[in-house]
Amino acid sequence: MDQKQDHTNTILAQLESTESLNSMDVAKSLAINHQDLVGYLLQLESANYIKTEGLKQDQLILTEEGNTILNSQSGEYEIYQKIPDQGISMADLQKLFGIEQVAKVKQEQGEKKEKQAEDPKKKQFDLGFGNAKKMGYIKMDKGVISKVGNDLPDKIKLELQQFNNIKLGSAQVKLLIERKLAMISTIKYFDIKKGIRYSSKFREQFAALTTEQLLSGEWKDCDYKSINLKAEGEKISMGNLHPLLKVRKQFSQILIGLGFEEMPTNQFVESSFWNFDALFQPQKHPARDAHDTFFCSDPEYSEEVDTQLRDKVKTMHQSGGVGSIGYQYEWSHEEARKNILRTHTTAVSSKMLYRIAQQYKEKGYFPKKYFSIDKVFRNETLDATHLAEFHQIEGVVIDKNASLGQLMGIIREFFRQIGINKLWFKPTYNPYTEPSMEIYGYHPILKKKVEIGNSGVFRPEMLAPLGIPEDVNVIAWGLGLERPTMIYYDIRDIRTMVGPEVKVETVRSNAFCVFESK
């Protein structure tokens, strides 16, 4: 039997004939450190052999100085013993303790006084001398120090010799603590009682059932540790999805469920041609000014687009077509080539429509539904509801039978799936859609209508230069990602979602995003 098993059985044997044990007494009986005993107690308690209750007790213990006096003598008594019967001067007494006399230097008027280092022997002597006078060992008369009596006992040492009999709260304790000879320490110990599986002999518990135990039949006589099936696993340090990404994922799943295909949106820098001109947005439109758009300086201009496409867009702007007179201005090729940070994902939609038109030439007509969710950039003033960099969601349907009614139906179904049923549509103006509608929804927290998106039917002036047949309609709608995220997670300031004000702990603790359709 190993020492560990021996100690556990000794503890159980001691508990057999009594109701409870004091862990301090048990540690003494086993001649081991109390901290080592705690390990044995934890093992027995986990196996339900015993149960323990943590207790505290204040105990008076000697300081290092107190132990020194107990083994030798107090400082005041040492001074008392060195004083001869005829008395002694202070200077001669200090010499007996190895304290050299420092001559006083006369200080001139206005001269800065230098602080001298204090002699530790002198400091200890002064403390002992003061205590010797206080304890009645010595007296001083006309510069002569003499004993009060002969053969006086060392009172402090006598007090310390009776240390174990001193009661807490007594005047003796107060004196010893003031003299820094003793201190009160809180001792933690355990009250040990029998547990529900108590036995005078300890049987080792196995953590797991092994193949060998099964084959040999040994498992029948073995004890096994209980398993806490409700214990939480160790927390794993890992990355967490930002609230915007959680909402984005839900929107993507909804749109894919509605039959939409995601467009490639990984090009943030776009030419003005695809961002504005291809959408039939005039070059003098306010949105194309520097105070609304971020222009790139290097490279300042984009590569050339297909010249036939460029000329068709130019003609549509200058003189019109498909029943339109255009904008009647001189279209600038240089202006169209300027690189910008895209201001909307409709720039991606215009490229995709051009690709579809090229496929129509080879394969003939086929309907399509696309969506995109990605970053766009506008030169906005930052405040609680506006950022210069944000996300836009856009849906596009290409179909011969696509109509305004179908657009409203798709919009209603999308918002129904994110839990918004109350919708209103308001006529508006967009350069590249006609008719156009603003989308309003009921905000449950603000308890009022708020604008949540924009929509419309792409104009023939936009579609014709791209090569889309006249009998094919394209309907589209878009909204921001940040506003629904703010509503869902009750975020009052958009600036706390991105940038230096983002709190990592908030990102880590945000709930899953699951929209309930109504």
N, C-alpha and C positions, 0 to 999 in steps of 0.2 A: 504494500500500500504506500503510495507516494505521500509526501508531506502535505500537499494540498488536500488530498482525501482525508488524511489524518486530522487536520485542523477542522474541516467541515464536520466530521463525525464527533470530535470533541465538543464543538459548539452545540450540536444536537443532543449529546449526552448530558451537558450541563443544563439544558433547557427541559430535560425530561422530568426532573423533580421539582420544578418551579414554574410559576406563571409567566415570569418575565426576567430578562437579563439586561444589565447595563453594559453597553458595548465597551466602555472604558475598562470595566472590571474584567471583561472577557479578554481584551487585548493584553492586560497585565498577566492573566493566568496562562495565556499562550506564549507570553514573552515575545510578542511581536508588536510592530508599530501599528497604531490605530488605523492609519490609512491602508495598510495591507489587509487588516481585518475587514474593511469595507468591501474589498473585492470578494471575499468569501461570503459575506452577507448578501451581496447582490446575486451571487450564484444560487444560494439557497432560496432567496426570495423569488427569483425568476422561476424556480421549480416548485413554488408554493409550499416549501417545507417550513418556512418562517414568514412572518410579516414584521415590518419595522416601522417605527415612528421617529422622525427626526426631532431631536430636542436640543436646547441650548442652555448653557450654564456659564455664568460669569465666574472667573477664577483669578485669584491674585497670584502673580508670578514676579520673581525677582528680575531686576534689570541687570545688565553687565556690571554696573557699579555696585549694586546690592550684593551680587555674588562675590565681588572682590572684597568687600568689607566683611562678609560672612567668613571668608577664608583667611582674612588678615585682621585689619582693624580700621576704624573710621578715621577720616582725615583730622577731625577735631581732637580725637584721642591721641593721635600721633603727635600733634602740637603740644598737648598737655604733658605727654611723657618726656618731651625734650626740654621742657622748662626746668632749670635747676631750682633747688630749694630757696636760694638767695634771690631769685628773680633774674630777669634778663631784659635787655633793651630790644626794641623792634628790629633794629639793623642787625644785631648779633643773632637774633632768632631766625631772621630771613637767611643769614649766611649758613646756618645749620641745614637749611633746606636747599642750598645751592643757588640762592637768588642774589645776583650781583646788584649793588647799589648804583643807580644811574645818576650822574651829577646833573643838576639842573642848569641849563644854559640860559643866561640872561637874554631876554628878547628885546630887541630895539623897538622903539615906537613905530608903528606902521608896518613892521615886518610880519610877513605871513607865517603863522605858526604851522610847523610841520608835524603831521600826525605820526607818532611812533608806534611801531608794531608792539602788540601786547605780549608779554612773556607768559607762556602757558603755565609755568611753575608758579609765577606770581599770582596768576588768576586762581589756581587751585589752592594756594596758600591763603589768599584773602577769604575764599569761601570757607575753608576749614577754620580759620581764625575767628570769623564771624559766628560760626556754629559753636565753637568752643566757648565763646562768651555767652551765647544764647543758652547753651546747655549747662552753664554754671561751673565750667572747669577752671576758668582763668579770670583774672581781673587785671586792670591796668590803672596804675596810680603814679602820677608825675613821671610818665615816660618809662616806668618799670613794669614789666609784665610778670606776674607771679601766679602760682597755683592757688586755688581756693581751698584745697585740701589735698592730703596725700592718699594714695591707693584708692582713688575713685574708679568705679567700673566703667567699661565702654558701653554706655547705655544703648547706643544704636545697634551695636553688635548683639547685645542681649535681646533686643527687640527682634532682630533677624533670626536669632536662634530659636525663638518661639513663633516663627513665621507660620507654621502649619496650624497653629491654634488661634491665629488672628482671624476675627470675623469681619466680613465685608460690611462697610458702613461705619466701622468704629473709628475713634479718634486716631488710633495707631495706624490704620490704613491711610487716613488722610495725611498724616505726617510723612509716611514712607513715600506716598505718591508725590507730595510737595518736594521732598528731597530727591525725587527721581531715582529712588532705590527700588521701587516696585511699580507695577502697572497692572491694570485690569485687562484680562484677555477673555474673549468669548469662546468657550469650548463647545464644539458641535459633536454630539454623540447620538446613539440610537437606543431606543427601548425595543428589545427583541422579544417577540411572542411566537407561539406556535401557529403555523399556517394550516390550511385545509388538507394538505398532504403530508403533515408532519410524521416523521418516523425517526427513531433513534439512530438509524443507519442511512447514509446517503447513497442513493443509486444514481450513477451517471446517466445523464440524459443525452441522447443522440440527436443531432440536428436533422439527419435525413436517414431514410431507410435504404440500406445498401443491398446489392445483389448477393453478397456473401451471407448477410443475415437472413435473407429469404431462402437461399439454398440450404443453409445449415439448420434452419428453424430457430436460430438464436433470437429472432425478432420477437418471439412469444414472451421472452423473459426480459426484454429491453424496455426502458422508458424513453419516450421521445419528447422533444421540446414542442410546445404548442406553437401554432402558426397564426399570426395575426393577419387575417385576410383583408382587414380594413386599413392596414398600414399604408401610408403614402410612400410612393417611390421617391428616390433622390431627385431633387430639382436639377434639371439639365440646363446649363447655360447655352442658349442658342438665340438665333435671330428671330425677330417678330415682324409680322406684316404691318405696315402702316395702315391706319384707317382708310386712307384713299385707295390703297391697293385692295383692301377687303371689299369695299363698295364696288370698285372697278371689276373685280372678279365676278360679283353677283350680277352686275349689269351685262357682262359678257355672256354669262350662262343664260340669262333671260333672252338676249338677242339671238344667240345660237339656237335656243329652243324655238324661236319664232321663225327660224329658217334663214337667218342672215349669216353672211360670210365675212370674216374680218379682213380689212384691207391692210396692206403693209404701210406703217406710219413712222418708220424709223429715220426719216429725213427731216430734221428740224430746220435746216437752212434751205430756203426755197426761193425760186426766182419770182419776181413781181408778176411775170407772165402767168404762171400757174396759179398764183395766189390771188391775183386781181383781174388781169386782162382776159384770161380764158373764161372768167366768170361774168364777163360783160360789165365790169366795174370800171367807170371812166378814170382816166389818169389824173384828173383834177379832183377826184373825190376826196373829202377831208380825211377819210380813214387811211389814205396813202401818204399823209404828211408825217414828218419826223416826230411830231408830238404824240402820234398814235402808234407808230410802227418802228421797230428796231431795224435799221439798215446796217449792212455789213460793209466794212472798209477793206477787208482783205480775205478773199477776192471780192472786189466790188461788183463785178458783173458775172453773170452765169454763162454757161455754154449756150450755143445757138440751138433753138428748137427746130423742128421740121419747118422748112421754109414755106411749104404750101399751107400748113396749119397757121403759121405766123401771119401770112398774107390774108387768109380768110378772117382771122380775128381782127386784123387791122381794118379790113374793108367793113366788117360789121360795126366797128366802133365809129369809123369815119362817115360812112354813107348808109349803113343798115342793110337789111335783107329780110326775107321771110315776113314781109308786111311791116317791117320797122324802118324808120329813117335814121337809126343810129343816134350818135351824140353830136354829129356834125362838128368835129374838131380835127386838128392835125395830130394823128396818133404817133407817138415817139417810140422808135425801136429801142433806143438807149434806155428810156425809162422802164420799158418792159423787161430789160435784162438785169436790172438792179437786184442784187441778192438781199434778202431780208430773213429775219426769223419769222416763220409762218405765223400769221395772225389767226388762222382757223384751219380746221382739218378739212374744210371744203376744198383746199388746195390739193389734198390727196384724192378727193372725189373727182375733181376735174381731170386729173391724170388717168384715173381708173375709167372714166367715161370715154376718154380718147382711146384707151386700149380695147375696150369693149367694141367701140365703133370699128377698129381695125379687124377684130375677130368676126364682126358681122359680115365684112367683105369676103371672108374666106368660108365661114360656116353658116351664114344666114342668121336670122334673128333668133334670140333666146332670152327669156326673162332672167333677171338677176336681182338679188338683194344683198347689199353690203352694209357693213358698219365699221366705225373706227372709234377708238378711245385713246387719246394721247395728249401730249403737251402742246400748248400754243402760247404765243408770247405777244404781249401788247404793252406799250409804253404808258402804263397806268400809274396813277398816284396811289401808293400803298395805304390802305386803311383797313378797318375791321372786316370789310366785305370784298375788297379788291386786292388782287396780286398782279404783278407784271408777268408771272409765269403760272399758268393754270391748265386744267384739263378740259377737253371738249369731247362730248359724245355726239356722234353723227350717224344717222341712218339714211340709206339711199335705196330706193326701189325703182328698177328699170323695167317697164312693162307697157305694152300697147294699150292696155285697159286701165292703167294707173290714173286715179282721179283724186280730187280733193276729198271726196267722201272716204275713199280707201285710206288716204293719208290720216284722216281724223280717226278712223277705226284702228289703224296700227298704233297711233299715239295713245289712244284710250287703252288698248290692250297692254302696251308696254307699262304705262303708269299704273294700271290695275295690278300688275304683277309685282310692283314695288309698294303696293298698299295705298295708292292715291286714286280715289274714284271720282272726286269732285273736280272736274276740269271745265275750263272755259276757253273759247277761242276768240281772238280779237283781230280784225283786219289790220295790217301794217304794210310798210314799204320795205323791200329789199332790192338791191340793184339786179340780182340774178334770179329772183323768184317772182312769179306773178300768176295767180294770187298768192299772197303771203299772210301768215297768221302768227301772232304771238300766242303762246300757251300759258295759261294761268292755272294754278292749282291751289287748293285750300290748305293753308299751313296750320296744323293742329295746335302748335305751341303759340304762335302769334295770333291764331284765331282770325285770320283774314286771307284774302286772295294775294298770292305773290306770283310774279313772273318766273316760270321755270323752264322756258324754252322758246324756240322759234322754228318756223316751218314754212313750207310753200312748195309750189310746182316750178321746177327750173324753166326759165324762159327759153323760147325757141332761139332767140339771139345768142344764147350761150351754147345750146346743144348743136345747132346747125354747123358752126365752124369745126366742132369736134368730130363731126361725121355721124351723129346719131340720126337715124331716119326720122322723117317728119311725123310718121304715124306712131312713133314710140314716145311715151311720156316718161318723165323722171320726177318722182316726188321725193322730198327730203325733209328732215327735221333734225334739230340739234339742241343740246342743253349742256350745262356745265356739270362737272363731277363734284366740285367742292361744295356747292350748296346742298345737294342731297346728303352728302357726308356730314356736313355741319348739323343738319336737321336730325339725322339718325343718331349721331353721337352727342347731341346737345352741345356743340361747340359754338361759342358766342363770337369768337374773334378768329378770322381765317388765318391770321399771322401766326397763331399758335400751332398750326398744322405743318408748316414748313419753316426751314431756316433755323436761326439760333434759339428761338423761343420754344422749339419742340422739346418736350420732356420725354426722355427715353422710357421712364417708368410708366408714363401714360400710354405710350405705344405698346408696351409689354402687357399692360393690364386691360386694354380695350377688348370688349366682347366680340364674338363672331358676328359677322354681318349676315343676317338671314331676313329677307323681306317676306312679309306675309301678304299674299294676294287676297283681295277682298271681292 
